[in-house]
Amino acid sequence: MHFCTITTSDHYFKVLALRDSLLAIGARFQLHVLIIDSTAKDNISQSILKYDLSVLKTDPIGQAIIQKYSTKADKLRWSLKPVFLQHLLKQNEISSVIYLDNDIAFFSDYTFLFDYLNTHSFLLTPHHYERSSDHSQNMLEANFRLGLYNAGFVGVNRQAKSTLQWWAECCLYRCEKNAFRGTYDDQKYLDLVPVIDEGAMVLRHQGCNIAEWNRYVCYRTEKDGQVYINSIYPLVFIHFNYSTIREIELGNDPLLLHHYNRYFDWMKKYNPTITRGQFIVSPPIIERVKYRIWKWATDMGC
């Protein structure tokens, strides 16, 4: 089983935490890591293969993306996802691969994801933002502003080649947050994947890609000491972006605290400087401004 991620060297400790979470499950895997700024200096090799940008030197779209976003690390990482996935699928021993953001961690069996890739070319995970038109309308509309699917998890097999090429070309065209154009970095393009690719599958297992943004739709419950989602789905993996960590540390997502403690220990092992509480930050000011504009427009009946 093959996973991949893309990172900068200063966030490589998160990659090692992801690796440790996969090791804890016990299944055999290989984690392919593209480091866009340098080669991380460590002696850790178990289940990890490291790459730098030179592996994409023969890919015209990859080179164009690298040139266009060379000074914008986030855009470069996001836009290279389909290119790196294509590169890996060209290797004889890799028939399917799952891309993961480096701030994801696993807590239960994931092998069924690769079973899906035996019969489906493309796996997508919905954000599961709130959907009510009676309350939390901002989150209802977020489905259409930010995208139906989260780009932090994408599974593909070799039948996804043309779809990956299309996605890469879209990222080269524009990787930006632009509501007027209907774009949101690399992510909003994924809305079209089930239309373009007949083999695409929307992952219905709600225990996958648990995060702050889906804590109301993917309600956390506890049974026999284990966390389930909506009392049905075992928790498979959590997306520990800053907002997920913030809500856990503030006590607003208490059933994930045990999982966060494990994740923090994994990170701390490779980056002793991190501290609890450093992730309790306010949303970026631009996001607060956007919300105020949305609220004003809503109140004005726009």
Number of C-alpha atoms within 10 A of each C-alpha: 16 18 22 26 24 26 25 20 17 12 15 23 22 25 28 21 26 23 23 18 20 24 15 12 14 10 11 11 16 16 25 22 23 24 21 20 14 14 16 18 8 7 6 10 9 12 16 17 13 15 18 15 17 9 12 18 12 9 14 11 18 25 17 14 23 23 12 15 17 16 10 10 15 14 21 23 23 20 27 27 27 24 22 26 27 23 14 19 19 12 9 7 10 13 17 23 26 22 23 23 23 25 23 23 27 24 17 16 16 15 13 8 17 19 11 17 23 12 13 21 21 29 23 23 22 21 23 22 23 21 17 12 11 7 10 12 14 18 19 17 17 15 19 15 18 22 24 21 23 19 22 19 20 22 25 29 24 20 19 25 19 13 20 21 16 16 23 24 18 16 25 22 12 17 22 16 16 13 11 7 9 15 21 18 21 26 22 23 22 19 18 13 23 15 10 13 16 12 18 22 19 14 16 11 16 24 22 23 25 25 24 23 16 19 18 13 15 23 15 23 16 13 9 5 7 10 21 20 21 16 13 14 17 21 23 20 22 22 23 22 15 17 18 23 25 22 19 23 20 12 12 14 18 14 16 21 16 12 18 19 14 15 23 18 13 21 22 16 13 15 18 10 8 13 10 11 11 11 18 16 11 11 11 8 9 9 11 12 11 11 13 12 12 15 15 12 11 12 9 8 7 8
